[in-house]
C-alpha cells in the first residue's frame, strides 16, 4: 500500500515548493526572458479603471493575452483606444499570481499601420456624426466683413505668415493669434483650449472678441494631422459660439475638424480668402453701384425728357392754332368798325330830323297852350272837404273804440286793479303773493292791502287822487273841424 504521508528523504533534490514560490519563480523567469516585446493584435475588452489604469486584451486568430497599461503611460495615448483596433503594443511580459495568468505590461500603444489609423478615424467620425456634431443645419454663415479674426495655429510656422500676407493683400484686418502646438503630445488639448478661449471672450472686453476663428495647420501625414482628429478638438469646434474655418493640411487632407467647422478651406491661404473679401473689389462694386444709382435716378428724367420732346414735335405750332381765331378777330373788328360808322350816321340823321321839329316858335306855342289850360283850372272846395270829412268819421270811430278798451273802464262795473308798491299792475296771484304791500284801485280811489303771511305797513299809503276822465277824442276832434 503506498504511503499516504509525504516524507522527506536525505539527499532528495525535489523539495516541494509553495504556490507563491513557484509563482515568483515563474514571474522572474518570464520577465527575464521576455523583458521587452512588441506584440501585434486586435484590441478587445478595452476599459479604463477609476484609478486611470488601462486594461485590455490582445488577440489574433488563435490566441489571447491580457494587457495592462498603468496610469502614467495611459495618459500619453495619442488616440482613443477602442475594441476592434489593430495595434502594436510595446512592453514586457509578466505573470499575475492571483489568477495564474501571464500578461503584458504595456509601455506604449501604437496603431498597426495607416489602415488601422483610418479605421479608428472612421469609427470616431461615425460616432460623432451620430451625435449630430457634423449636421449641416448646425453650420453658420461666415460674417461678410469681420472686424477681428482669431487664428489658432503655431506662431513659428509658415502657415501664420501665409494667412497674414493674404489678409494684408485682400483686406487688412485685426488678427489675434492664439499660439498652440499643432503636432505631438498635448497638441489636441492646446487647440481645443484655444478655440474655447476665443469662444469665451466677452464682447467689448479688453481683448477683442473675434468675428471668425481660423484653425490652421500645414500639410503632413495622417499621423502629423492626428491632433485635429481628436474628439476634444472636434467638440471644441462644434461648441464654439463663433463661426470657425478649418484649414488643416492640404486640399487632399481631411480631418474631423473639417467636418465640425462651419467652413472647410483646402489650405490656410484659402481660409484667409474665405474670411475677408477683396477690398479693391468692394471699392469697385461700390463705385459701380453708385454709378448705377445715378443712372437709375437720371434715367426716368432722361426718358421723360425724350418723351416730352417727341410729344412736343407732334403738337401744332402756337401760331397755327391761333391763326383761325386771329383771322376771325380781324373780321369781327372790321365788322364792328363798319357797324359803328353806320350807327353813327343813322343817329345823325335822326337827330337832324328831330332838330328840325324843335323850333322856338313851336316851343312858344306849346308853352302858351299849357298856360291857358292852367288858367282854366279852378280849385273846388269839394276837393278838400270830401277827404277831410272822411278822415273825421274814421277818427270818431277810433275814439269810440278807445273809450271802450280803456283799462280803467271796467272799474265802473265794480272791478279793481291790483298794483304793487311801484304802481305796476299785477295780473297773477303768484306776483301778488310775492309783494309786501299792495294797492287796490277802485273807481273812486285806492285802498292799501297786505297779502296773507306779510305784516301790514306802518301807515297806509296816501290814496291816489282820482284821475280826471278825459273827454272823448271824438268830441275834441269834432271841435277842431267846427
TORZALO-699690 format. One line per field, with one value per residue (C-alpha): residue in one letter; x, y, z. Coordinates in Angstrom, 1 decimal, padded with zeros to 4 digits. Layout:
residu <- [A  ...]
east <- [X  ...]
north <- [Y  ...]
up <- [Z  ...]
//
This chain:
residu <- [X  X  X  X  X  X  X  X  X  X  X  X  X  X  X  X  X  X  X  X  X  X  X  X  X  X  X  X  X  X  X  X  X  X  X  X  X  X  X  X  X  X  X  X  X  X  X  X  X  X  X  X  X  X  X  X  X  X  X  X  X  X  X  X  X  X  X  X  X  X  X  X  X  X  X  X  X  X  X  X  X  X  X  X  X  X  X  X  X  X  X  X  X  X  X  X  X  X  X  X  X  X  X  X  X  X  X  X  X  X  X  X  X  X  X  X  X  X  X  X  X  X  X  X  X  X  X  X  X  X  X  X  X  X  X  X  X  X  X  X  X  X  X  X  X  X  X  X  X  X  X  X  X  X  X  X  X  X  X  X  X  X  X  X  X  X  X  X  X  X  X  X  X  X  X  X  X  X  X  X  X  X  X  X  X  X  X  X  X  X  X  X  X  X  X  X  X  X  X  X  X  X  X  X  X  X  X  X  X  X  X  X  X  X  X  X  X  X  X  X  X  X  X  X  X  X  X  X  X  X  X  X  X  X  X  X  X  X  X  X  X  X  X  X  X  X  X  X  X  X  X  X  X  X  X  X  X  X  X  X  X  X  X  X  X  X  X  X  X  X  X  X  X  X  X  X  X  X  X  X  X  X  X  X  X  X  X  X  X  X  X  X  X  X  X  X  X  X  X  X  X  X  X  X  X  X  X  X  X  X  X  X  X  X  X  X  X  X  X  X  X  X  X  X  X  X  X  X  X  X  X  X  X  X  X  X  X  X  X  X  X  X  X  X  X  X  X  X  X  X  X  X  X  X  X  X  X  X  X  X  X  X  X  X  X  X  X  X  X  X  X  X  X  X  X  X  X  X  X  X  X  X  X  X  X  X  X  X  X  X  X  X  X  X  X  X  X  X  X  X  X  X  X  X  X  X  X  X  X  X  X  X  X  X  X  X  X  X  X  X  X  X  X  X  X  X  X  X  X  X  X  X  X  X  X  X  X  X  X  X  X  X  X  X  X  X  X  X  X  X  X  X  X  X  X  X  X  X  X  X  X  X  X  X  X  X  X  X  X  X  X  X  X  X  X  X  X  X  X  X  X  X]
east <- [000.0  001.6  002.5  -000.2  002.1  004.8  008.2  011.5  014.4  018.0  019.7  016.3  016.6  012.8  011.9  008.2  007.7  004.9  002.5  003.9  007.4  006.6  004.7  007.7  010.0  007.7  007.4  011.1  011.7  009.2  010.3  013.9  013.2  010.6  011.7  011.0  008.5  006.3  003.0  000.6  -003.0  -006.6  -007.9  -010.7  -012.4  -011.0  -011.8  -010.4  -010.5  -011.4  -007.7  -006.8  -005.2  -006.0  -007.0  -007.5  -006.9  -004.8  -005.9  -005.4  -006.9  -005.5  -004.7  -005.4  -003.2  -004.3  -002.7  -002.5  -001.2  -000.5  -002.0  001.1  001.5  -002.3  -002.5  000.0  -002.0  -002.5  -005.7  -008.8  -008.4  -011.5  -012.4  -011.5  -008.5  -005.3  -002.4  001.2  001.9  005.4  006.2  007.2  005.6  004.8  002.6  -000.3  -000.1  -003.6  -005.1  -002.2  -002.1  000.5  000.0  001.8  002.5  002.2  004.6  003.3  000.5  000.5  -001.9  -000.7  -000.3  -002.2  -005.1  -005.7  -005.4  -008.0  -010.3  -010.1  -010.7  -013.8  -015.2  -014.7  -016.3  -019.3  -019.8  -019.5  -021.8  -024.4  -024.4  -025.1  -021.8  -021.4  -025.0  -025.5  -028.1  -025.5  -023.3  -023.4  -022.8  -019.5  -019.6  -019.2  -016.6  -015.2  -013.5  -011.4  -010.1  -008.8  -006.2  -005.3  -002.0  001.7  003.2  006.5  005.4  004.8  001.0  000.6  002.8  000.7  -002.5  -001.3  000.1  -003.1  -005.2  -003.0  -003.4  -007.1  -008.5  -006.2  -007.9  -007.2  -005.7  -005.3  -003.1  -003.5  -000.2  -000.6  001.2  -000.2  001.5  002.6  001.8  -000.6  -001.4  -005.0  -005.6  -004.0  -006.0  -009.2  -008.3  -007.6  -010.9  -012.8  -010.8  -011.8  -015.4  -015.4  -014.2  -016.8  -017.9  -016.4  -013.8  -010.1  -009.3  -011.5  -013.8  -013.2  -015.9  -014.5  -011.9  -009.4  -008.0  -005.0  -002.0  000.2  000.2  001.6  000.9  -002.2  -000.1  001.0  -002.5  -004.0  -004.4  -007.2  -009.0  -009.1  -012.5  -011.6  -010.8  -013.9  -016.2  -014.5  -015.0  -018.6  -019.4  -017.7  -020.1  -018.0  -018.0  -015.0  -013.0  -010.9  -007.7  -005.8  -003.4  -003.5  -006.6  -006.5  -006.2  -009.4  -009.7  -012.7  -012.1  -013.1  -016.5  -017.2  -016.2  -018.7  -016.5  -013.6  -010.7  -008.4  -005.4  -004.6  -004.3  -007.8  -009.1  -007.8  -009.6  -012.8  -012.6  -012.4  -013.5  -011.1  -011.1  -010.4  -013.4  -015.6  -014.4  -015.1  -018.5  -019.4  -018.3  -020.3  -023.4  -023.1  -022.9  -025.9  -027.7  -027.0  -028.1  -031.2  -032.0  -031.4  -032.8  -036.5  -035.6  -034.0  -036.8  -039.3  -037.3  -037.2  -041.0  -041.7  -039.6  -041.3  -044.8  -043.8  -042.8  -046.3  -048.0  -049.0  -047.3  -049.0  -049.4  -051.1  -053.5  -054.3  -054.5  -058.3  -059.0  -056.7  -058.5  -061.9  -060.8  -059.7  -063.0  -065.1  -063.0  -063.7  -067.4  -067.6  -065.9  -068.4  -071.4  -070.3  -070.0  -073.4  -075.0  -073.4  -074.7  -078.2  -078.1  -077.0  -079.9  -082.5  -081.0  -081.2  -084.9  -085.8  -083.8  -085.8  -089.0  -087.6  -088.0  -088.5  -091.9  -093.1  -091.9  -093.6  -096.9  -096.7  -096.0  -098.8  -101.3  -100.2  -100.7  -104.2  -105.1  -103.7  -105.7  -108.9  -108.4  -110.1  -109.7  -113.1  -114.0  -115.4  -112.0  -110.8  -114.0  -114.6  -111.2  -111.5  -115.0  -113.9  -110.9  -113.2  -115.5  -112.6  -111.2  -114.6  -114.9  -111.4  -112.3  -115.3  -113.4  -110.6  -113.1  -114.4  -110.9  -109.6  -108.0  -110.0  -113.3  -114.1  -113.7  -117.2  -118.6  -117.2  -113.7  -110.4  -106.8  -104.1  -100.9  -097.5  -095.7  -094.2  -097.6  -097.2  -100.4  -100.3  -102.1  -101.3  -101.8  -098.1  -097.0  -099.3  -098.2  -094.5  -095.3  -095.1  -097.8  -100.5  -102.8  -106.3  -107.5  -111.3  -113.4  -113.5  -110.0  -107.2  -107.1  -104.0  -103.9  -101.5  -101.1  -101.5  -098.4  -097.0  -097.0  -099.2  -097.3  -096.7  -099.0  -101.3  -100.1  -101.9  -104.9  -104.2  -106.3  -109.0  -108.0  -109.9  -111.7  -110.6  -113.0  -113.7  -111.3  -114.1  -115.7  -112.3  -111.6  -115.2  -114.5  -111.4  -113.5  -116.3]
north <- [000.0  003.3  005.8  008.3  010.8  012.6  012.1  014.0  011.7  012.7  013.9  014.4  017.2  017.5  019.6  020.8  024.5  026.7  028.3  031.7  030.4  028.8  031.9  034.1  031.8  031.9  035.7  036.2  033.7  035.2  038.8  037.9  036.1  038.5  041.8  043.7  042.5  044.0  042.4  042.9  042.2  043.4  045.2  043.6  044.3  047.8  049.6  052.3  051.9  054.7  054.8  055.7  052.4  050.9  047.2  045.3  042.1  041.5  038.7  037.2  034.2  031.6  033.2  035.9  037.7  040.2  043.6  046.4  049.9  051.9  055.4  057.4  055.7  055.6  059.4  059.8  057.9  059.9  058.2  056.8  053.0  051.1  047.5  046.2  048.4  046.6  047.9  047.2  047.1  047.5  046.3  043.3  040.0  039.2  037.0  037.7  035.1  035.9  034.3  032.2  034.2  035.9  039.3  042.1  045.4  047.9  050.9  052.3  051.5  052.3  051.7  048.9  050.8  053.5  051.2  050.8  054.6  055.1  052.5  054.4  057.7  056.2  054.8  058.1  060.0  057.7  058.0  061.9  062.1  060.1  062.8  065.4  067.3  067.3  068.1  070.6  072.6  073.4  075.3  079.1  081.7  083.5  087.3  089.3  091.7  090.6  093.3  090.9  087.5  084.9  082.4  079.1  077.8  077.6  081.1  080.0  078.1  079.3  079.0  082.2  084.1  082.9  083.9  087.4  088.0  087.0  089.1  092.1  091.7  091.3  093.3  094.4  093.2  093.0  089.5  087.8  084.7  082.1  080.1  076.3  073.1  071.6  068.2  065.8  065.3  067.8  069.5  068.5  069.8  073.2  073.6  072.8  075.2  078.0  077.5  077.6  080.6  082.6  081.5  082.6  086.2  088.7  091.3  094.7  093.3  094.2  091.5  092.0  089.1  087.6  087.6  084.4  081.9  080.1  076.8  076.2  073.8  072.9  069.6  066.4  062.7  061.3  060.9  064.5  065.7  063.3  066.0  067.6  064.2  064.1  064.2  067.1  069.3  068.3  069.0  072.4  073.4  072.2  074.0  077.3  080.3  082.0  080.7  078.5  077.9  074.7  074.9  071.8  070.3  070.4  070.1  066.3  066.1  065.7  065.7  065.5  069.2  069.9  068.1  070.0  073.5  075.8  076.0  073.9  075.6  073.5  075.5  078.1  080.7  079.8  080.2  083.8  084.3  082.9  085.1  088.5  089.9  091.8  095.5  096.6  094.5  096.1  099.6  098.8  097.3  100.4  102.7  100.6  100.7  104.4  104.8  102.5  104.5  107.8  106.2  104.9  108.3  110.2  107.6  108.5  112.2  111.4  109.2  111.9  114.5  112.3  111.5  115.2  116.2  113.5  114.7  118.3  117.6  116.2  119.3  122.0  125.4  128.1  130.5  127.8  127.1  130.8  131.6  131.0  133.0  135.8  135.9  135.8  138.7  140.8  140.1  141.0  144.1  145.3  144.5  146.4  149.4  149.5  148.9  151.8  154.1  153.1  153.6  157.0  158.0  156.9  158.7  161.9  161.6  161.1  164.0  166.2  165.3  165.9  169.2  170.4  170.0  171.8  175.4  178.3  179.2  175.6  175.7  179.1  177.8  174.7  176.9  179.3  176.4  174.9  178.3  178.6  175.1  176.1  179.3  177.4  175.1  176.4  175.0  173.5  173.3  169.9  168.5  169.4  168.8  165.3  163.8  165.9  164.6  161.0  161.4  162.9  159.9  157.4  159.4  159.4  155.7  155.1  157.3  155.3  152.0  153.5  154.6  151.0  149.5  151.9  149.8  151.7  151.3  148.1  149.9  151.5  147.9  147.0  145.7  146.7  146.9  145.3  147.3  146.8  149.4  150.9  151.2  148.2  146.3  142.7  140.1  136.8  135.5  134.5  138.1  139.4  136.9  138.0  141.6  143.0  145.7  146.0  148.8  148.2  150.8  151.3  153.6  156.3  155.8  153.4  151.0  149.6  145.8  143.2  139.7  136.8  136.0  139.6  142.2  145.3  148.5  151.2  153.6  153.2  154.9  158.0  157.4  158.3  161.1  160.0  160.5  163.1  161.4  162.6  163.9  161.7  162.4  162.4  165.5  167.3  166.3  167.3  170.8  171.1  170.8  173.1]
up <- [000.0  -001.0  001.6  002.3  004.1  002.2  003.8  003.1  002.4  002.8  -000.4  -002.2  -004.7  -005.3  -002.4  -002.6  -003.4  -002.2  -004.7  -004.0  -004.6  -007.9  -008.9  -008.0  -010.0  -013.0  -012.8  -012.6  -015.5  -017.7  -017.1  -017.6  -020.8  -022.2  -020.7  -024.0  -026.5  -029.3  -029.9  -032.8  -032.3  -032.1  -029.0  -027.1  -023.8  -023.6  -020.3  -018.1  -014.3  -012.0  -011.0  -014.6  -015.4  -018.8  -019.2  -022.4  -024.3  -027.4  -029.7  -033.1  -034.9  -032.4  -029.0  -026.5  -024.0  -021.3  -021.2  -018.7  -019.1  -016.0  -015.5  -016.5  -019.8  -020.5  -020.2  -023.0  -025.6  -028.8  -029.8  -028.2  -027.8  -028.8  -029.4  -032.8  -033.4  -034.6  -032.6  -031.7  -028.0  -026.6  -023.1  -021.1  -020.2  -016.6  -014.6  -012.3  -009.5  -008.3  -011.3  -012.6  -015.8  -017.8  -019.3  -021.0  -019.2  -022.0  -022.1  -025.4  -027.8  -031.5  -034.3  -036.6  -039.8  -041.6  -042.2  -038.5  -038.1  -040.8  -039.2  -035.9  -037.7  -039.4  -036.2  -034.4  -037.3  -037.3  -033.5  -033.5  -036.6  -034.8  -032.1  -034.7  -034.4  -038.2  -039.1  -041.9  -040.0  -037.4  -039.9  -039.6  -042.2  -042.1  -041.5  -044.7  -043.3  -039.9  -037.9  -035.8  -036.9  -034.5  -035.7  -033.8  -035.2  -034.5  -034.2  -035.8  -038.9  -042.5  -042.0  -040.0  -042.4  -045.3  -043.6  -042.6  -046.0  -047.7  -045.4  -046.0  -049.7  -049.7  -046.7  -043.8  -040.6  -036.9  -036.3  -032.9  -032.9  -030.2  -030.3  -029.9  -030.7  -033.9  -033.6  -030.9  -027.3  -025.9  -029.2  -029.3  -025.8  -026.7  -029.9  -028.0  -025.2  -027.8  -029.6  -026.3  -025.2  -028.2  -027.7  -024.1  -024.8  -023.8  -026.4  -025.5  -023.2  -023.0  -025.6  -028.8  -029.5  -033.0  -035.6  -037.1  -036.0  -038.3  -037.1  -039.4  -039.9  -042.8  -044.6  -043.3  -042.9  -041.2  -038.0  -038.2  -038.5  -035.9  -033.3  -035.3  -035.4  -031.6  -030.0  -027.7  -030.7  -032.6  -029.7  -029.0  -032.6  -032.7  -029.4  -030.4  -030.5  -033.2  -036.8  -037.4  -040.6  -040.6  -042.7  -041.7  -044.2  -048.0  -050.2  -050.2  -046.4  -044.4  -040.6  -038.3  -037.5  -041.1  -040.5  -037.3  -038.6  -040.3  -043.4  -044.6  -046.5  -048.7  -047.5  -044.8  -047.6  -048.9  -045.3  -045.4  -048.7  -047.3  -044.2  -045.9  -049.3  -051.6  -050.7  -054.2  -055.5  -052.8  -053.8  -057.5  -056.5  -054.5  -057.4  -059.9  -057.6  -057.2  -061.0  -061.4  -058.8  -060.6  -063.9  -062.2  -060.9  -064.1  -066.4  -065.7  -066.2  -069.5  -070.6  -069.6  -071.5  -074.6  -074.4  -073.9  -076.9  -079.0  -078.0  -078.5  -082.1  -082.6  -081.2  -083.8  -083.7  -081.5  -084.4  -086.4  -083.6  -083.2  -087.0  -087.3  -084.2  -085.3  -088.7  -087.0  -084.7  -087.6  -089.4  -086.3  -085.8  -089.3  -089.0  -085.7  -087.3  -090.2  -087.8  -085.6  -088.6  -089.9  -086.5  -086.1  -089.5  -088.7  -085.3  -087.0  -089.5  -086.7  -084.7  -087.7  -088.2  -084.6  -084.5  -087.5  -085.4  -082.3  -083.5  -081.0  -082.3  -081.8  -078.2  -077.5  -078.8  -076.6  -073.6  -074.3  -074.7  -071.3  -069.6  -071.0  -069.6  -066.2  -066.2  -066.9  -064.0  -060.7  -057.1  -056.0  -052.1  -052.6  -053.5  -049.9  -047.9  -049.1  -047.8  -044.6  -043.8  -044.5  -042.1  -039.4  -039.5  -039.1  -036.2  -034.3  -034.8  -033.3  -030.3  -029.5  -029.7  -027.5  -024.8  -024.6  -024.4  -021.7  -018.8  -016.2  -017.9  -016.0  -012.7  -013.3  -013.3  -009.9  -010.9  -009.2  -010.4  -008.1  -008.1  -006.4  -004.4  -007.6  -009.3  -011.6  -012.4  -011.3  -013.3  -011.4  -007.9  -007.7  -008.4  -005.8  -003.2  -003.6  -002.7  000.9  000.2  -002.5  -003.7  -004.9  -007.4  -007.5  -009.5  -006.7  -005.2  -003.9  -001.0  000.6  001.1  002.7  001.2  003.6  005.5  005.4  008.1  007.5  006.6  009.2  007.6  004.7  001.5  000.5  -001.7  -005.2  -006.5  -008.9  -012.4  -014.3  -017.1  -020.3  -022.8  -025.7  -028.5  -031.0  -029.4  -029.4  -032.9  -033.9  -032.3  -034.4  -037.6  -036.5]
//
